[in-house]
Amino acid sequence: MKLKIKKGSTVKVIAGSDKGKTGSVLEVYPKTMRIKVQGVRIQTNLDKKENQLVKTEGTIHYSNVQLVEAASKSTKTKAKKKTASKNA
């Protein structure tokens, strides 16, 4: 299924413990229909190499967010060729 939410879009969480928060989409996983939103579902993980606690965003399901603003498309402008009109 093709998802309407893309990386860089702004979404609002409508269900779950982070209900009401807004943020931009960091990553999209279309196979599992899950997305990562900036500042939503913060998880604490232990970095064993540096022995530090690291906070990262977890994924939430696609159905628990509402699209607020779509990511802007980078449109390419094509130069139109001027056709010479043939006047007799």
C-alpha positions in Angstrom: 0.0 0.0 0.0 1.3 3.4 -0.9 1.5 5.8 2.0 0.6 9.5 1.7 2.9 10.5 4.5 6.4 11.1 3.2 9.7 11.9 4.9 9.8 15.6 5.9 6.0 15.9 6.2 4.5 17.5 9.4 2.1 15.2 11.2 0.0 15.3 14.4 -0.4 12.3 16.7 -4.1 11.5 17.2 -3.8 8.3 19.4 -1.6 6.9 22.0 0.5 8.3 24.9 1.9 11.1 22.8 -1.6 12.3 21.6 -1.6 15.9 20.5 2.1 16.2 19.7 3.2 17.4 16.3 6.5 16.8 14.6 8.2 16.1 11.3 8.6 12.6 9.8 12.2 11.3 10.1 11.7 7.9 8.5 9.0 5.9 6.8 8.7 2.1 6.8 6.1 1.2 4.1 6.2 -2.6 4.6 5.3 -2.4 8.2 3.3 0.8 7.9 5.2 2.5 10.6 6.9 5.9 10.8 9.3 7.8 13.0 8.2 11.3 14.2 10.6 13.8 15.7 10.0 14.1 19.5 7.4 11.3 19.6 7.8 8.0 21.5 11.2 8.7 23.0 13.0 5.5 24.0 16.1 5.2 26.1 18.8 2.8 24.9 22.2 1.9 26.5 25.2 2.5 24.2 27.5 -0.3 25.4 30.6 1.1 23.8 30.4 4.5 25.6 28.4 3.2 28.5 25.8 6.0 28.1 22.1 6.3 27.9 21.0 7.5 24.4 17.5 8.8 23.7 16.0 8.0 20.3 12.6 8.1 18.6 10.6 4.9 18.3 8.2 4.0 15.5 4.5 4.5 15.6 1.8 3.1 13.4 0.7 5.0 10.3 -3.0 5.1 11.5 -2.1 6.9 14.7 -1.1 10.1 12.9 -2.8 12.8 10.9 -1.1 14.7 8.1 -0.8 18.4 8.9 1.5 19.6 6.1 2.8 17.6 3.2 6.5 17.6 2.3 7.2 20.1 -0.4 8.0 18.5 -3.7 11.1 19.7 -5.5 9.7 20.6 -8.9 12.0 20.9 -11.8 11.3 23.8 -14.1 11.6 22.9 -17.7 12.6 25.5 -20.2 10.0 25.6 -22.9 11.4 25.7 -26.4 10.0 28.6 -28.4 8.8 27.4 -31.7 9.4 29.7 -34.6 6.2 30.6 -36.2 6.3 30.4 -40.0 4.9 33.6 -41.4 4.8 33.7 -45.2 
